[in-house]
């Protein structure tokens, strides 16, 4: 009786070098060892049997029949279990990620239903906008007059380029301009009993303009230094781009003030067209996530903080419970804000202005140490200038965090009319964490340790604690003002 086709094919594949007296069972065991890679190929990549080409599905079926025969070895090489320490990071965890997503959806769905059953729908506009918000015209006028400061900075740069004023004078002018652009909104906000959101928007815009003007003054100063050095014969090789050495113009300044960047340069990489359909989709996403943030704040965060006590004055265990309960909704709000502003809005602005460099953020969520999620502006205009002046790296980090802490405090404390330095302390507290996470990363060589510390202090402790502290201080201030 003739052998089955699969056996005959396996016998044929042993080739002319096979031992004619070798048992067929050994030949069958050899076939799968190459993982079906030893079938004869024709010139076009197809496989043949009995002079006829085989469909790929039949080829795979025959290979599996040979591979899983009872006589074929089931254990062929040394392997680790998928969850062992040597193999876990080489495995795909897509299924576990899907499980986490399903669990998050289930848990949060239960929380949403429980919250609605307990409080009902709590969405209201009074917390964000009220009749008082419509009367915040001094803040609006302040916001509309902020563009005057960049124009004065341009005039100062034009004067120094024409050598009508000296270097020390233009530096003094820029110091006055940058100081005024932040002091002016602070005074207006503190003088007016405005809504918190209105004051925050004004201080946020003023802080952005301050950083832009600092970059504008610093970059132009550096351009003048490089120009003088090259005129004296200094060679900088490829570090000096002629495009980045152009004189400041009104057009370049106006584009910089609108562009989604805090770092000034005379020219930027540009795209060729505006994708209108893409912009529309991003705007819709931006509106959806903004509404989601409002829903989480009104429906979850407000009831929790209203039913809490001041974390530094009440029961310690009760404060811990409130902080942990707040950690999840505040984290969701922060992630939505990050996605809404840093991804959606900045990309929309970049698309409308044909701004080419869209790397507005890096993978800070994978940070191994607390110092990694540092803004490009701080590196360019704070950190490395301190290093070039001879400061140690530790002192440069301290100064960078100090500047960041001051502006976090200004953006939060001024609209709330409270100066308790909670935001300032929260930022400065990260300095010892920088050295702790750096030490752990260098000692254990494990990126997960520093990353877990970053997430714990960032989302579980820091933000919920600041929310509770500022909320109760604002409520106490309003209660005292109403007496």
Buried (B, 14 or more C-beta within 10 A) or exposed (E): EEEEEBBEBBBEBBEEEBEEEEEEEEBBBBBBEEEBEBBEEEEEEBBBBEEEEBEEEEBEEBBEBBBEBEEBEEEEEEEEEEEEEEEEEEEEEEEEEEEEEEEEEEEEEEBEEEBEEEEEEBEEEEBBEBEEBEBBEBBBEBBEEBEEBBBBBBEBBBBBBEEEBEEEEBBEBBEEBBEBBBEBBBEBBBEBEBBBBBBBBBBBBBBBBBBBBBBBBBBBBEBBEBEEEEEEEEEEEEEBEEEBBEEBEEEBBBBBBEBBBBBBBBEBEEBEEEEEEEBEEBEEBBEEBBEBBBBBBBBBBBBBBEEBEBBEEBEEEEBEEBBEBBBBBBBBBBBBEBBBBBBBBBBBBBBEBBBEBBEBBEEEEEBBBBBBBBBBBBBBBBBEBBEEEEBEEEEBBBBBBBBBBBBBBBBBBBBBBBEBEBBBEBBBBBBEBBBBBBEBBEEEEEEEBBBEBBEEBBBBBBBBBBBBBBBBBBEEEEEEEEE
